[in-house]
């Protein structure tokens, strides 16, 4: 049985009252949103519907003139945690694609949501800077953007993520296949 079929059976059973949450964390331009969208599609193909909470989209709605200052980040990731907790407690599955550069931003979700997994999208800073689809690293280098993890702010990798994928050398399809296989073994 394919990993995504196995996972879909585990996550849609009659005794499942809470949704699950999978947080994709990693440096900007590491591939978090790409992987989350592909996983969302793979699960939807198997009848498992998930809501994608993408930090770029949420930030545009909640903080259109974002400064990325620490206090703003504290508030923003607190909102994501409360939103994901509320959704999963109502049976809605969520994927979160958000850098959340400090472990303290991600830890509360682990404590609040019974079916939670952290996917560390590992990618070298050099590869991220080379990809830079939104021009974030270039803006940071030019002094137009401050507090960018991987440029002038720290990124604290997860200490014990449920899944690690290295997007320096894995294409998105292979990375999602790995994620599905590992998630299928997590939840009873």
Secondary structure, DSSP 8 states (H G I E B T S, - for coil): --HHHHHHHHHSSTT--S--EEEEE-STTSSHHHHHHHHHHHHHHTT--EEEEEHHHHHHHH-TT----HHHHHHHHHHHHHHHHHHHHTT-EEEEE----SHHHHHHHHHH-SSEEEEEEE--HHHHHHH-TT-HHHHHHTTS----BTTTB-----SS-SEEEETTT--HHHHHHHHHHHHHTT--
